[in-house]
């Protein structure tokens, strides 16, 4: 169910990106990038903490059946809008609804998983389902790009690609319908102790107070927001450069193919950081390693982005994603170590909201301040200064608490 559904998500998201950002019949505007990021990220940021309220009230089997069928119909409606050349508020509202339903489905799958997996295998199942779901989405996106290369890239072609996403959604609905109504929960006990939206909001406020009481965690949450804002501006600039500025050269491509190379570079950098960070974090501590990575991002920005060359942009993707993942893993670990179990879930809910909203804000700022081709040497200098200030500020605020933590442990 998860795999076919996320395959459909990959097809839909690739068709959305192609139609909004890389349609050769339209100019790719920064405002379009901002709207696309809002469609993709705001549902996750805003709905995440509250999805559990409904999932602890409604039968999850019915949620999965109805929601998958509904997004199958919704994607056909969005495909019709693509075919008609509709853009603007109505189009983005349709995409926002579809992505919100997708987020709700993923939350329902996570909530239902303990019902179908033995407790001893739950960690493995979580890792496996998350990894395979990401792979399925990537395969869906690749399939959409393959169809685009085969049939063309006009409104009608993007509409056809988007419409094909309805097939895996309907398949996911049929798979969900095979489960018994009560088999995926919630139990009567869970339904009896369910939270209200007001209680969720109060829980988030309690999580914010818990963060404020721990200086190292407060500094980590603040710096992850600043870093995500800077990284988001780089991301939007990169999309615009590949859409409106660069010309293909040899093996280095532009457009969607070039961004696929950027995504590959980001994946490699993140994987390397995941391998290196545990040892570096233990050796250097919760302040020095992420602080050094933030400062390194400043150097990378100046050295690899300012020349505006395709090979260097690919290198910047690898190195900046390394730094970004290193900072994120360090802050994750700090929260896990220092926040009490009773508050940890709420703190991570706040963390996710900060993490994703910062990227949406970055896209909006970029749309207002930067040229349509994304080329702005001044912005690269400002981003480098921002990373350097973030790194120095984090070290100044976090070094003392981090040393105290290492001394006490």
PyMOL commands that set and color helices and strands:
alter all, ss='L'
color gray80, all
select helices_A, chain A and resi 2-21+30-55+60-83+89-113+119-151+155-177+188-192+197-212+215-245+255-305+310-338+341-369+377-408
alter helices_A, ss='H'
color red, helices_A
deselect
rebuild
show_as cartoon
